[in-house]
């Protein structure tokens, strides 16, 4: 098993679309990918994951 920590951020208005991209589009194309967890923190000006 390989575990990676990745941090990203976006504007609050784009947070839902960014999370959808991460969970349903971005990593699904990687051969051998079996799943992921996303932790999200919404702040006053931006969201980070």
C-alpha positions, 0 to 999 in steps of 0.5 A: 500500500502506498499512502500519500498526503496532498494538499490543495486549496480553492476559492469557497465558490469552487470548493464543491466542484474541486472535491467532485473533481478529486473524488470522481475524475482525477484519480480514477484514471490511475491504474491500481487505484483503490480509493481515497479519503478527502478531508475538507476545511471550509474557511471564510475565503477559501477551502482546503483539502 
